[in-house]
Amino acid sequence: MPRIALLLSVLVAAHLSLSSAKAYSGESVASPSNGERVSQKIDFYISADGGPEKEEYYLIEVARDGDFEEIVASFDSRKSKAGWIFGDLLGIDDVPDKYRPVNYEGIHFRARGRLRDGEYYWRASKAMGGGPWEPIDGSASFIVDSLPPEPVDSLKLSLNDAGELELRWSGVDRDVQDGFEEVSGYRVYQYTRKLKRYPVMTRYMIGETTYTELVVPEARDDSRRIVYYRVRAVDSVGNEEGRRRPAVIGSLAAQLKPPNLDQLADPAYLRRLYQEEIGGK
């Protein structure tokens, strides 16, 4: 079981054993909200008052049409608890912020890669024990988007009046299939000639910006090696060319200091970094 789900389950169980939390009430479909664009990493959220009871079950249905005649996926907590998180403010109050759902009360289901690109509709139902499903208030449409923005071109480097290195590039407003793209920002990467035969590792991101220019932090002359810069656009749901898992602007920390260039000449070190990169992100 994933760490977050296990941690939340333990805390919720402990809370229920110490208090008589009422069952959920006032449930309504909350997120994705109507027309929201999401990545294939989807967090369904049903808002609710109160806390979870042992015999409460929820069903999420996803369809291609607003009348739910073409249902393409259903997630039933009565059949499987995998992916479900049942929270309330007291039940998970001690969970570190980075492990909490955005709205950590109510009912959550985390779907990963279950739906292809396109527009969908979702609704939810509730059942007590083995009883019938009762509709929950509301339904909403959403758009799954896994296409990254097209590559950035026209990257130019120059020195400003202060002797700092400035990068400027053309903006991006299309995805890799030439559809309209909502770009939220850009990431700037730095690497050297000795990394040429290895994948460009995202750990060497040196900056993020919502503009089409960036002053390189701690730029320095190194005549022994050729230094490369790469800029990639990031869309509103975190899709980025070359990154397999979405990461929205602001979710990654920039490494302001360039990597140790002598270390980067060590093939064993590079192989280890690459294995960490593909295994940990």
C-alpha positions in Angstrom: 0.0 0.0 0.0 1.4 3.5 -0.8 2.8 5.3 2.2 0.3 8.1 2.0 -2.7 5.8 1.9 -1.3 3.6 4.7 -0.5 6.7 6.9 -4.0 8.2 6.3 -5.7 4.9 7.0 -3.9 4.4 10.3 -4.6 8.0 11.4 -8.3 7.8 10.4 -8.7 4.4 12.2 -7.1 5.9 15.4 -9.4 8.9 15.2 -12.5 6.7 14.9 -11.5 4.5 17.8 -11.2 7.5 20.1 -14.3 9.4 19.0 -17.8 8.8 17.6 -17.3 10.7 14.3 -20.6 11.0 12.4 -20.9 9.6 8.9 -20.2 11.7 5.9 -23.0 14.0 4.9 -23.7 16.8 2.4 -21.4 15.1 -0.2 -21.0 16.8 -3.6 -18.9 16.4 -6.7 -16.1 19.0 -6.3 -12.9 18.3 -8.4 -12.2 18.1 -11.3 -14.6 21.0 -11.6 -16.6 21.6 -14.7 -14.3 22.1 -17.8 -11.1 21.7 -15.7 -8.0 20.5 -17.6 -6.1 17.8 -15.8 -3.1 15.5 -16.4 -3.4 11.7 -16.5 -2.6 11.8 -12.8 -6.2 12.6 -11.7 -7.4 13.4 -8.2 -11.1 13.0 -7.9 -12.5 14.8 -4.9 -16.0 14.6 -3.3 -16.5 17.3 -0.7 -18.2 16.2 2.5 -18.9 17.1 6.2 -18.1 14.7 9.0 -15.9 11.7 8.9 -15.8 8.2 7.5 -17.9 5.3 8.9 -16.8 1.7 8.3 -19.7 0.7 6.1 -19.7 3.8 3.9 -18.8 3.1 0.2 -18.5 5.4 -2.8 -18.6 4.9 -6.5 -17.1 7.2 -9.2 -18.3 6.7 -12.8 -16.6 8.3 -15.8 -18.3 8.7 -19.2 -17.7 10.1 -22.6 -21.1 11.9 -22.6 -23.0 14.0 -20.2 -26.0 11.5 -20.1 -23.6 8.8 -18.9 -24.7 6.4 -21.6 -21.1 5.6 -22.5 -19.4 4.8 -19.2 -15.7 4.1 -19.8 -14.4 3.7 -16.2 -15.9 3.1 -12.7 -14.1 3.1 -9.3 -15.9 1.2 -6.6 -14.6 1.5 -3.0 -16.7 -1.5 -2.1 -14.7 -3.7 -4.5 -11.3 -2.2 -3.8 -9.9 0.4 -1.4 -6.8 1.0 -3.6 -6.5 4.6 -4.5 -9.2 5.8 -2.1 -8.5 8.2 0.8 -11.2 9.0 3.4 -10.2 11.9 5.4 -11.5 14.5 7.9 -9.7 17.4 9.6 -9.2 15.6 12.9 -8.4 12.2 11.4 -5.3 13.4 9.5 -4.4 16.6 11.3 -0.9 15.4 12.1 0.0 14.3 8.6 2.9 16.4 7.1 1.7 18.9 4.6 3.5 17.4 1.7 1.6 14.1 2.1 -1.9 15.6 2.5 -4.4 15.8 -0.3 -5.1 19.5 -1.3 -8.5 19.2 0.4 -7.7 16.7 3.1 -11.3 16.4 4.4 -13.9 14.5 2.4 -13.4 11.6 -0.1 -10.6 11.3 -2.6 -9.8 8.8 -5.3 -6.4 9.0 -7.1 -6.4 7.6 -10.6 -3.1 7.2 -12.4 -3.0 6.7 -16.2 -6.5 5.2 -16.3 -7.9 7.6 -19.0 -6.6 8.7 -22.3 -6.6 12.2 -23.7 -10.0 13.7 -24.3 -13.1 15.2 -22.6 -15.0 13.2 -20.0 -17.8 13.5 -17.5 -17.9 12.2 -13.9 -20.4 11.6 -11.2 -20.5 9.8 -7.8 -22.8 7.7 -5.7 -22.8 6.5 -2.1 -24.0 3.2 -0.5 -24.2 2.0 3.1 -23.1 -1.5 3.6 -24.6 -3.8 0.9 -27.4 -1.3 0.2 -28.2 0.4 -3.1 -26.2 3.2 -4.7 -27.6 6.7 -4.1 -26.6 9.5 -6.4 -24.4 12.3 -4.9 -25.1 15.8 -5.8 -23.6 17.1 -9.0 -21.6 16.0 -12.0 -18.8 17.7 -14.0 -16.9 17.6 -17.2 -13.1 17.6 -17.4 -10.4 17.3 -20.0 -7.4 14.9 -19.8 -4.3 16.3 -21.3 -1.0 14.3 -21.5 0.5 16.2 -24.5 3.5 18.4 -23.7 4.1 21.8 -25.3 6.1 21.9 -28.5 9.9 22.5 -28.2 11.2 26.0 -27.6 13.1 27.4 -30.5 15.1 30.6 -31.1 17.0 30.4 -27.9 19.6 33.3 -27.8 22.4 34.0 -25.3 23.9 37.4 -24.6 25.8 39.4 -21.9 23.9 42.3 -20.3 25.5 45.5 -19.1 26.4 43.9 -15.8 28.3 41.1 -17.5 25.6 38.5 -16.7 24.5 35.8 -19.1 20.9 36.4 -20.3 18.8 33.8 -22.1 15.9 34.7 -24.3 13.6 32.5 -26.3 10.4 32.5 -28.3 7.1 31.8 -26.5 5.2 28.6 -27.0 1.4 28.4 -27.5 1.0 25.0 -29.3 1.4 21.4 -28.1 3.4 18.6 -29.9 0.4 17.8 -32.1 -0.1 21.5 -33.1 -3.2 22.0 -30.8 -3.6 25.1 -28.7 -1.5 25.0 -25.5 -1.9 26.7 -22.2 1.7 27.3 -21.1 2.2 28.2 -17.5 6.0 28.7 -17.6 9.4 27.5 -18.7 12.3 25.5 -17.2 15.9 26.2 -18.0 18.5 23.4 -17.9 22.3 23.5 -18.0 24.6 20.7 -19.0 28.1 20.2 -20.5 29.6 18.5 -23.5 30.7 15.6 -21.4 27.0 14.8 -20.8 26.3 14.7 -24.5 25.9 10.9 -24.7 23.6 10.8 -21.7 20.0 11.8 -21.3 19.7 15.4 -20.1 18.8 14.9 -16.5 16.2 17.1 -14.9 18.2 17.4 -11.7 20.3 20.1 -13.5 17.4 22.6 -13.8 18.8 26.0 -12.9 15.7 28.1 -13.1 12.0 28.4 -13.7 10.2 31.5 -15.1 6.8 32.6 -16.4 8.6 34.9 -18.8 10.6 34.2 -22.0 13.9 35.3 -20.6 16.2 34.4 -17.6 19.5 35.7 -16.2 21.6 32.6 -15.5 22.5 32.4 -11.7 26.2 32.3 -11.0 27.2 32.1 -14.7 30.9 31.6 -15.0 33.4 31.1 -17.8 34.7 27.6 -18.3 36.9 27.5 -21.4 37.7 23.8 -20.9 34.2 22.6 -21.7 31.3 23.6 -23.9 28.2 24.5 -21.8 24.7 23.9 -23.2 21.4 25.5 -22.1 18.0 24.0 -22.9 14.6 25.6 -22.3 11.4 23.6 -22.1 7.8 24.9 -21.9 5.5 23.5 -19.2 1.7 23.5 -19.7 -1.0 24.3 -17.1 -1.2 20.7 -15.8 2.6 20.1 -15.7 3.3 18.3 -19.0 6.8 19.0 -20.3 8.7 17.6 -23.2 11.0 14.8 -22.1 9.5 14.5 -18.6 7.4 11.3 -18.1 5.5 12.5 -15.0 3.8 15.9 -14.9 5.3 18.5 -12.6 3.6 21.9 -12.5 5.7 25.1 -12.4 6.8 25.8 -8.8 6.8 22.1 -7.8 10.5 21.5 -8.5 13.5 23.1 -6.8 16.1 24.7 -9.1 19.7 23.8 -8.6 21.2 27.2 -8.7 24.8 26.0 -8.5 26.1 24.2 -11.6 26.9 20.5 -11.0 30.5 19.5 -10.3 32.0 19.3 -13.8 34.8 16.9 -12.8 32.3 14.5 -11.3 30.2 14.6 -14.5 33.2 13.2 -16.3 33.0 10.0 -14.3 30.9 7.4 -16.2 30.0 5.4 -13.1 28.7 8.5 -11.4 26.6 9.4 -14.4 25.1 5.9 -14.7 24.1 6.1 -11.0 22.4 9.5 -11.5 20.6 8.2 -14.6 19.3 5.2 -12.7 18.1 7.4 -9.9 16.5 9.7 -12.4 14.4 7.0 -14.2 13.6 5.2 -11.0 12.8 8.1 -8.7 10.8 10.5 -10.9 
